């Protein structure tokens, strides 16, 4: 059936708009995480209008996004009309953070006028045939009353329920003020908020974001905690299945199964019992960094035959000295690597950092469901490294960064870089244009001697161009320390292979007068294609504004 909805255009004119609702996809391939805050409720001056809030859906129309994973505020407090939880800012009269105050103003103002924010997102998404899975930040620490204005009274009034309540954790332990899930009060408070959401709103599923601060038990209680967490997730799963609608449970976790186990999540037990419909593996949830090197194959293998789908979390933030958000070439490289591992879908995490969305954002989205379309298009494979905002990017349990890596005389650094391109296939039909391997080494001088190998074969100096950045007066985003780029234009004899590649750097001779340590900071592999045999690239035809083409 087709519904008709009357819309007030402000001047009293009303018209009937066709509802474009289509049959809901039971298994969405492309999921988009919308945090409901940064590109939405933070942006608009109060009082926020319903049409402005609906931009959370409208901005994704015409894209391959099938499911909007919409965050429920801060997790400890929410930005919708709740009876069992706590509203963001309900306990505040004075605000040290004005954007957080604006979120409270906009949400509470919409609710007073009869526009529940979460219901508006559900209704708008369903009107245009998109699914909605509310996302709950399951875990988050607590700050001081004066500063942590997004926190709930439940958290402030119950410090005895925190992981660090015993006072025996080392200083700086990242989960000390997080909730300890061994306490029934903690588990019940979380479950009641989930159950209310399922009861009140026409959602299509629910996401537990378990990778935001993945600490759930005191380190001494983790072994017993795994069964507690499995039992609790079983209750969440039952709540979805008994809610009267076909709804999916999605869980976002560290991509390492062993890392999950170390913090109290027994992923294999969840899969064996069929408690999860969508498993979302993620790295760099905190720094939100793009990572084309993630290995999702253990998750894919573990989920095989269980009925659970595996989605790969694809992020778009690079935060290098040259670039903020990833280029389309970088996004393609990571996406193709993920699809090649047999994942069932992509989860676009923190893409809201691209807001306000421009043509480049939509161009990146368009190709993502189609690895066969991206296969012979330009790519840049990028190894995550230190950034401007994150001098020491945090990794999830069970994972570690490859870069930076320090070089000692006579020693050899080794970095792995997987790629999904079948270069031999595309070379046969004349499509491969150029391949560039770029390595930036910091602290080096013109007197140092280095040796580079790719898959055990030394890269000859004839392929090398060095770019001197020993001193930089400026940079597109921020200045890094001194260094040199070593750029190899690879010939066929030294091409990378499809699958895992090993890049090795050896320090043969060190400048005797130089004290700083050498370290490898950046590694990128760029592959350029032609549209067809003997096609031009853009620069080939650029003869200048006053010179005729002559053809």
C-alpha positions as CSV (number, residue, x, y, z in Angstrom):
1,X,0.0,0.0,0.0
2,X,1.0,3.6,-0.6
3,X,0.5,6.2,2.2
4,X,0.0,9.8,1.5
5,X,1.4,12.4,3.9
6,X,0.4,16.0,4.2
7,X,3.2,18.5,4.6
8,X,2.8,22.1,5.7
9,X,5.1,24.3,3.6
10,X,4.7,27.2,6.0
11,X,2.3,29.3,4.0
12,X,-0.6,27.1,4.7
13,X,-0.3,25.2,1.4
14,X,-0.5,21.4,1.7
15,X,0.1,18.7,-0.8
16,X,0.0,15.0,-0.9
17,X,3.5,13.4,-1.2
18,X,4.0,9.8,-2.3
19,X,5.5,7.6,0.4
20,X,8.5,6.0,-1.3
21,X,8.5,3.1,1.2
22,X,9.7,-0.1,-0.3
23,X,10.0,-3.6,1.2
24,X,12.6,-3.5,3.9
25,X,15.8,-5.3,3.4
26,X,16.1,-8.0,6.0
27,X,19.9,-8.1,5.5
28,X,21.2,-4.6,4.8
29,X,24.7,-4.5,3.2
30,X,25.7,-0.9,3.8
31,X,25.1,0.4,7.4
32,X,25.9,4.1,8.2
33,X,26.6,5.2,11.8
34,X,25.0,8.5,12.5
35,X,25.9,9.8,16.0
36,X,22.9,12.1,16.0
37,X,25.0,14.9,17.5
38,X,27.9,16.3,15.5
39,X,26.3,16.7,12.1
40,X,22.8,17.3,13.5
41,X,21.7,18.5,16.9
42,X,24.9,20.4,17.6
43,X,24.7,22.3,14.4
44,X,21.3,24.1,14.4
45,X,20.5,27.1,16.5
46,X,17.5,26.6,18.9
47,X,14.7,26.1,18.5
48,X,15.5,23.4,16.0
49,X,12.8,22.7,13.4
50,X,11.5,19.2,12.6
51,X,12.7,19.6,9.0
52,X,16.2,20.3,10.3
53,X,16.3,17.2,12.4
54,X,15.0,15.1,9.5
55,X,18.3,16.0,7.7
56,X,19.7,13.1,9.6
57,X,17.9,10.9,7.1
58,X,17.5,13.3,4.1
59,X,21.2,13.7,3.7
60,X,21.6,10.0,3.0
61,X,18.8,9.7,0.4
62,X,20.0,8.6,-3.0
63,X,23.0,6.7,-1.5
64,X,23.5,2.9,-1.1
65,X,23.1,3.3,2.7
66,X,20.3,0.8,3.6
67,X,20.4,1.0,7.4
68,X,21.0,4.1,9.6
69,X,22.6,3.2,12.9
70,X,21.4,6.1,15.0
71,X,23.1,6.8,18.3
72,X,21.0,7.3,21.4
73,X,22.7,10.4,22.7
74,X,25.6,9.9,25.0
75,X,24.6,6.4,26.1
76,X,24.5,7.4,29.8
77,X,21.9,10.0,28.9
78,X,19.8,10.2,25.7
79,X,18.3,12.7,23.4
80,X,14.8,11.3,23.0
81,X,11.7,11.1,25.2
82,X,12.6,8.4,27.7
83,X,10.7,7.3,30.8
84,X,13.2,4.8,32.2
85,X,16.4,6.5,31.2
86,X,17.7,10.0,31.8
87,X,17.4,12.9,29.4
88,X,20.7,14.6,28.4
89,X,21.1,17.7,30.6
90,X,18.0,17.1,32.8
91,X,20.2,17.7,35.9
92,X,21.8,20.9,34.7
93,X,21.0,24.6,35.2
94,X,24.5,26.0,34.3
95,X,26.6,24.8,31.4
96,X,30.4,25.0,31.0
97,X,30.1,23.5,27.5
98,X,27.7,25.4,25.2
99,X,27.4,22.8,22.5
100,X,26.2,20.3,25.0
101,X,23.7,22.8,26.2
102,X,22.5,23.3,22.6
103,X,21.9,19.6,22.3
104,X,19.8,19.7,25.4
105,X,17.9,22.8,24.2
106,X,17.2,21.3,20.8
107,X,16.1,17.9,22.0
108,X,13.9,19.1,24.9
109,X,12.4,21.8,22.6
110,X,11.4,19.3,20.0
111,X,9.9,17.0,22.6
112,X,7.9,19.8,24.2
113,X,6.3,20.5,20.8
114,X,5.4,16.9,20.3
115,X,8.3,15.9,18.0
116,X,10.2,13.0,19.6
117,X,13.6,13.0,17.9
118,X,14.0,9.3,17.6
119,X,10.5,8.8,16.3
120,X,11.1,11.4,13.7
121,X,14.2,9.6,12.5
122,X,12.3,6.3,12.3
123,X,9.3,7.7,10.5
124,X,11.4,9.7,8.0
125,X,13.7,6.7,7.3
126,X,10.8,4.4,6.8
127,X,9.1,6.9,4.5
128,X,12.0,6.5,2.1
129,X,12.6,2.8,2.6
130,X,15.6,2.9,4.9
131,X,16.1,0.9,8.1
132,X,16.9,2.3,11.6
133,X,18.9,0.5,14.2
134,X,19.3,2.6,17.4
135,X,22.9,2.5,18.7
136,X,23.6,2.4,22.4
137,X,27.1,3.3,23.6
138,X,27.1,0.5,26.0
139,X,30.1,1.6,28.1
140,X,31.5,5.0,29.0
141,X,33.5,6.3,31.9
142,X,32.5,9.1,34.2
143,X,34.1,12.5,34.8
144,X,33.6,15.1,37.5
145,X,30.2,16.7,38.2
146,X,31.4,20.1,37.2
147,X,32.7,19.0,33.8
148,X,30.8,15.9,32.7
149,X,27.5,17.6,31.8
150,X,26.3,14.6,29.7
151,X,26.4,12.2,32.6
152,X,23.4,10.7,34.3
153,X,22.4,10.9,38.0
154,X,22.6,7.1,38.0
155,X,26.3,7.3,37.3
156,X,27.1,10.1,39.7
157,X,25.1,8.5,42.6
158,X,26.6,5.0,42.2
159,X,30.4,5.1,42.0
160,X,30.4,1.8,43.9
161,X,29.2,0.1,40.6
162,X,32.4,1.1,38.7
163,X,35.2,-1.1,37.8
164,X,37.7,0.9,39.8
165,X,35.5,1.0,43.0
166,X,37.9,-1.3,44.9
167,X,40.7,1.3,44.5
168,X,43.2,-1.4,43.5
169,X,43.7,-0.5,39.8
170,X,46.9,1.1,38.5
171,X,46.7,4.8,38.0
172,X,45.6,5.7,34.5
173,X,43.7,2.4,33.9
174,X,41.4,3.3,31.0
175,X,38.3,1.5,32.4
176,X,38.4,2.5,36.0
177,X,35.3,4.7,35.9
178,X,33.4,2.5,33.6
179,X,30.4,0.4,34.8
180,X,31.2,-3.0,36.2
181,X,28.8,-5.5,34.5
182,X,29.2,-8.0,37.3
183,X,26.5,-5.9,39.1
184,X,22.9,-6.7,38.4
185,X,22.0,-3.0,38.8
186,X,24.3,-2.1,35.9
187,X,22.9,-4.8,33.6
188,X,19.3,-4.0,34.5
189,X,19.7,-0.3,33.9
190,X,21.2,-0.9,30.4
191,X,18.5,-3.5,29.6
192,X,15.6,-1.4,30.6
193,X,16.7,1.4,28.3
194,X,17.0,-1.1,25.4
195,X,13.6,-2.7,26.2
196,X,11.9,0.7,26.3
197,X,13.3,1.7,22.9
198,X,12.0,-1.6,21.4
199,X,8.6,-1.0,23.0
200,X,8.1,2.6,22.0
201,X,9.7,3.0,18.6
202,X,9.3,1.2,15.2
203,X,13.0,0.3,14.9
204,X,14.3,-2.5,12.7
205,X,17.0,-3.7,14.9
206,X,19.3,-2.6,17.7
207,X,23.1,-2.0,17.9
208,X,25.2,-2.5,21.0
209,X,28.3,-0.4,20.5
210,X,30.7,-2.5,22.7
211,X,33.9,-1.0,21.2
212,X,33.5,2.6,22.5
213,X,35.3,1.9,25.8
214,X,35.7,-1.9,25.7
215,X,36.2,-2.5,29.4
216,X,33.4,-4.3,31.3
217,X,34.9,-6.1,34.3
218,X,37.6,-5.7,36.9
219,X,40.7,-7.4,35.5
220,X,40.5,-10.0,38.3
221,X,36.9,-10.9,37.3
222,X,37.1,-11.2,33.5
223,X,37.0,-15.0,33.5
224,X,33.7,-15.1,35.4
225,X,32.6,-12.0,33.5
226,X,32.4,-13.7,30.1
227,X,29.5,-15.9,31.1
228,X,27.8,-12.9,32.8
229,X,28.1,-10.9,29.5
230,X,26.9,-13.8,27.4
231,X,23.8,-14.2,29.7
232,X,23.1,-10.5,29.5
233,X,23.4,-10.4,25.7
234,X,21.0,-13.4,25.6
235,X,18.4,-11.2,27.4
236,X,18.9,-8.4,24.8
237,X,18.5,-10.9,22.0
238,X,15.3,-12.3,23.5
239,X,13.9,-8.8,24.0
240,X,14.4,-8.2,20.2
241,X,12.9,-11.5,19.1
242,X,9.9,-11.2,21.5
243,X,9.1,-7.6,20.5
244,X,6.6,-8.6,17.9
245,X,8.6,-7.5,14.9
246,X,11.5,-9.0,12.9
247,X,14.4,-7.2,14.4
248,X,18.1,-7.8,14.3
249,X,20.8,-7.5,17.0
250,X,24.0,-6.0,15.8
251,X,27.1,-5.8,18.0
252,X,30.2,-3.7,17.3
253,X,33.3,-5.1,18.8
254,X,37.1,-5.0,18.5
255,X,38.1,-6.9,15.3
256,X,40.3,-9.3,17.3
257,X,38.4,-12.3,18.8
258,X,41.2,-12.9,21.3
259,X,41.1,-9.2,22.3
260,X,37.4,-9.4,22.9
261,X,38.0,-12.5,25.0
262,X,40.6,-10.7,27.1
263,X,38.0,-8.0,28.2
264,X,35.1,-10.3,28.9
265,X,33.4,-10.9,25.5
266,X,33.2,-14.5,24.4
267,X,32.4,-14.0,20.7
268,X,32.5,-17.6,19.8
269,X,30.0,-18.5,22.5
270,X,27.6,-15.8,21.2
271,X,27.9,-17.1,17.7
272,X,27.5,-20.7,18.7
273,X,24.2,-19.9,20.5
274,X,22.9,-17.7,17.7
275,X,22.6,-14.6,19.8
276,X,23.9,-12.1,17.2
277,X,22.6,-11.3,13.8
278,X,25.3,-8.9,12.7
279,X,28.8,-8.8,14.0
280,X,30.7,-5.6,13.3
281,X,34.5,-5.7,13.6
282,X,36.3,-2.4,14.1
283,X,39.8,-1.0,14.7
284,X,40.7,2.5,15.9
285,X,37.3,3.3,17.3
286,X,38.8,6.0,19.4
287,X,41.0,7.8,16.9
288,X,38.5,6.8,14.1
289,X,41.4,6.1,11.7
290,X,41.1,4.5,8.3
291,X,42.9,1.1,8.3
292,X,43.2,-0.9,5.1
293,X,45.3,-3.5,6.8
294,X,42.6,-5.0,9.1
295,X,42.3,-8.8,9.0
296,X,38.6,-9.7,9.4
297,X,39.0,-13.3,8.2
298,X,39.0,-14.8,11.8
299,X,35.5,-13.2,12.4
300,X,34.3,-14.4,9.0
301,X,35.6,-17.9,9.7
302,X,34.0,-17.9,13.2
303,X,30.6,-16.8,11.9
304,X,30.5,-19.3,9.0
305,X,27.4,-21.5,9.2
306,X,26.0,-19.6,12.2
307,X,23.6,-17.4,10.4
308,X,25.4,-14.3,11.6
309,X,26.6,-11.8,9.1
310,X,30.0,-10.0,9.5
311,X,30.3,-6.4,8.6
312,X,33.6,-4.5,8.4
313,X,33.8,-1.1,10.0
314,X,35.1,1.2,7.3
315,X,36.3,4.6,8.6
316,X,37.3,7.7,6.5
317,X,39.5,9.7,8.8
318,X,43.2,9.9,8.0
319,X,44.4,13.0,10.0
320,X,47.8,13.1,8.3
321,X,49.8,16.3,7.8
322,X,48.5,16.5,4.3
323,X,45.0,15.2,4.6
324,X,42.0,15.1,7.0
325,X,39.4,12.8,5.5
326,X,40.4,10.0,3.1
327,X,40.4,10.4,-0.6
328,X,38.2,8.2,-2.7
329,X,41.3,6.2,-3.7
330,X,42.0,5.4,0.0
331,X,38.4,4.4,0.7
332,X,38.4,2.1,-2.4
333,X,41.6,0.4,-1.2
334,X,40.3,-0.4,2.2
335,X,36.8,-1.4,1.0
336,X,38.2,-3.7,-1.6
337,X,40.5,-5.4,0.9
338,X,37.5,-5.9,3.2
339,X,35.2,-7.4,0.5
340,X,38.1,-9.7,-0.6
341,X,38.0,-11.2,2.9
342,X,34.4,-12.4,2.5
343,X,32.6,-9.9,4.7
344,X,28.9,-9.6,4.2
345,X,28.7,-5.8,4.4
346,X,30.3,-2.6,5.3
347,X,29.6,-0.5,8.4
348,X,30.5,3.2,7.7
349,X,31.8,4.4,11.0
350,X,32.3,8.1,11.8
351,X,31.7,9.2,8.2
352,X,29.7,12.0,9.8
353,X,33.1,13.7,10.1
354,X,32.7,14.6,6.4
355,X,29.7,16.9,7.2
356,X,28.6,19.2,5.6
357,X,28.4,16.5,2.9
358,X,29.7,17.6,-0.5
359,X,30.0,15.9,-3.9
360,X,33.2,14.0,-2.9
361,X,31.3,12.4,0.1
362,X,28.5,11.0,-2.2
363,X,31.1,10.0,-4.8
364,X,32.8,7.8,-2.2
365,X,29.5,6.2,-1.1
366,X,28.3,5.4,-4.6
367,X,30.8,2.6,-5.4
368,X,31.1,1.0,-1.9
369,X,28.7,-1.9,-2.4
370,X,30.4,-3.0,-5.7
371,X,33.9,-4.3,-5.4
372,X,33.7,-5.4,-9.0
373,X,33.3,-1.8,-10.0
374,X,36.2,-0.6,-7.8
375,X,38.6,-3.3,-8.8
376,X,40.3,-1.5,-11.7
377,X,40.1,2.0,-10.3
378,X,42.8,4.1,-8.6
379,X,43.6,3.1,-5.0
380,X,45.9,4.2,-2.2
381,X,46.7,1.6,0.4
382,X,47.6,3.3,3.6
383,X,49.1,2.0,6.8
384,X,47.8,3.9,9.9
385,X,50.3,6.0,11.7
386,X,50.7,8.8,14.2
387,X,48.5,11.7,13.5
388,X,48.0,15.4,14.5
389,X,45.3,14.7,17.0
390,X,46.6,11.3,18.1
391,X,50.4,11.2,18.6
392,X,49.9,7.7,20.1
393,X,46.7,6.3,18.5
394,X,44.9,3.9,20.8
395,X,44.3,0.4,19.5
396,X,41.7,-2.1,20.7
397,X,42.5,-5.1,22.9
398,X,44.4,-7.7,21.0
399,X,45.6,-5.3,18.3
400,X,48.8,-3.2,17.8
401,X,50.0,-0.5,15.4
402,X,52.7,-1.3,12.8
403,X,53.9,2.3,12.6
404,X,55.9,4.1,13.6
405,X,58.8,1.6,13.7
406,X,62.4,2.6,14.7
407,X,65.5,1.8,12.7
408,X,68.8,0.7,14.2
409,X,72.0,0.3,12.2
410,X,72.1,-3.2,10.8
411,X,68.5,-3.8,11.8
412,X,65.5,-4.3,9.6
413,X,62.0,-3.0,10.0
414,X,59.2,-5.1,8.5
415,X,55.6,-3.9,7.7
416,X,52.9,-5.9,6.1
417,X,50.5,-4.4,3.6
418,X,47.6,-6.4,2.1
419,X,46.2,-5.4,-1.3
420,X,43.3,-6.9,-3.3
421,X,44.3,-5.8,-6.8
422,X,45.0,-8.4,-9.4
423,X,47.7,-6.5,-11.3
424,X,48.6,-9.3,-13.6
425,X,45.0,-9.6,-14.9
426,X,44.7,-5.9,-15.6
427,X,48.2,-5.6,-17.1
428,X,47.2,-8.2,-19.7
429,X,44.5,-5.8,-21.0
430,X,46.7,-2.7,-20.8
431,X,44.9,-1.1,-17.8
432,X,47.7,-0.6,-15.3
433,X,49.2,2.9,-15.5
434,X,51.5,3.4,-12.6
435,X,52.4,2.1,-9.2
436,X,54.1,4.2,-6.5
437,X,55.4,3.0,-3.2
438,X,56.0,5.9,-0.8
439,X,57.9,5.5,2.5
440,X,58.6,8.5,4.8
441,X,61.5,8.1,7.2
442,X,62.0,10.7,9.9
443,X,65.3,11.8,11.4
444,X,67.3,10.8,8.3
445,X,69.8,12.9,6.4
446,X,71.4,12.8,2.9
447,X,74.4,10.9,4.4
448,X,72.3,7.9,5.6
449,X,72.2,4.8,3.5
450,X,69.1,2.7,3.4
451,X,67.9,-0.5,1.7
452,X,64.3,-1.2,0.7
453,X,62.8,-4.6,-0.1
454,X,59.4,-5.6,-1.3
455,X,58.5,-9.2,-0.8
456,X,62.2,-10.1,-0.3
457,X,63.4,-8.4,-3.5
458,X,65.5,-5.3,-3.2
459,X,64.1,-2.2,-4.8
460,X,66.9,-0.7,-7.0
461,X,67.9,2.9,-6.8
462,X,67.0,3.5,-10.4
463,X,63.3,3.3,-9.4
464,X,63.8,5.8,-6.5
465,X,63.0,9.5,-6.2
466,X,63.8,11.1,-2.9
467,X,61.9,14.2,-1.6
468,X,63.8,16.3,0.9
469,X,61.6,17.5,3.8
470,X,64.3,17.9,6.3
471,X,62.8,21.3,7.0
472,X,59.2,22.4,6.3
473,X,58.0,26.0,6.8
474,X,54.4,24.9,6.3
475,X,52.1,22.0,5.6
476,X,48.5,21.6,4.5
477,X,47.4,20.7,8.0
478,X,50.2,20.6,10.5
479,X,54.0,20.3,10.4
480,X,55.8,17.1,11.2
481,X,59.4,16.6,12.2
482,X,62.3,16.4,9.7
483,X,62.4,13.6,7.2
484,X,62.7,12.3,3.6
485,X,60.1,10.7,1.4
486,X,61.4,7.7,-0.6
487,X,59.2,7.2,-3.6
488,X,59.6,4.1,-5.8
489,X,58.0,4.0,-9.2
490,X,57.7,0.2,-9.4
491,X,58.3,-1.7,-12.6
492,X,56.7,-5.1,-13.3
493,X,59.7,-7.0,-11.8
494,X,58.9,-5.4,-8.5
495,X,55.2,-5.2,-8.4
496,X,53.3,-6.1,-5.2
497,X,51.2,-9.3,-5.2
498,X,47.6,-9.8,-4.5
499,X,47.3,-10.6,-0.8
500,X,49.8,-9.8,1.9
501,X,53.0,-7.9,1.0
502,X,56.0,-7.4,3.1
503,X,57.9,-4.1,3.0
504,X,61.3,-4.1,4.7
505,X,63.6,-1.2,5.4
506,X,67.2,-1.7,6.5
507,X,69.6,1.0,7.8
508,X,73.0,0.3,6.3
509,X,74.9,3.4,7.3
510,X,74.0,6.2,9.7
511,X,75.2,9.8,9.6
512,X,77.8,9.8,12.4
513,X,77.0,13.4,13.3
514,X,73.3,13.0,13.6
515,X,71.8,12.2,17.0
516,X,68.0,11.7,16.4
517,X,66.7,8.2,16.0
518,X,65.4,7.2,12.6
519,X,61.9,5.9,12.3
520,X,59.5,4.9,9.5
521,X,56.4,7.1,9.9
522,X,54.4,6.7,6.7
523,X,53.9,3.9,4.1
524,X,51.5,4.3,1.1
525,X,51.1,2.2,-2.0
526,X,49.3,4.0,-4.9
527,X,48.0,2.1,-7.9
528,X,46.7,4.0,-10.9
529,X,44.7,2.6,-13.8
530,X,43.6,3.5,-17.3
531,X,40.0,3.5,-18.3
532,X,41.0,1.2,-21.2
533,X,44.0,0.2,-23.2
534,X,45.9,3.3,-24.3
535,X,43.4,5.7,-22.7
536,X,44.8,9.0,-21.5
537,X,45.1,10.2,-17.9
538,X,44.1,13.8,-17.2
539,X,47.6,15.2,-17.1
540,X,48.4,13.7,-20.5
541,X,46.0,16.0,-22.2
542,X,46.8,19.2,-20.2
543,X,48.9,21.3,-22.7
544,X,48.2,24.6,-21.1
545,X,45.4,27.2,-21.7
546,X,47.0,28.7,-24.8
547,X,48.1,25.6,-26.6
548,X,45.8,23.8,-29.1
549,X,45.4,20.1,-28.7
550,X,46.3,19.6,-32.4
551,X,43.9,16.7,-32.8
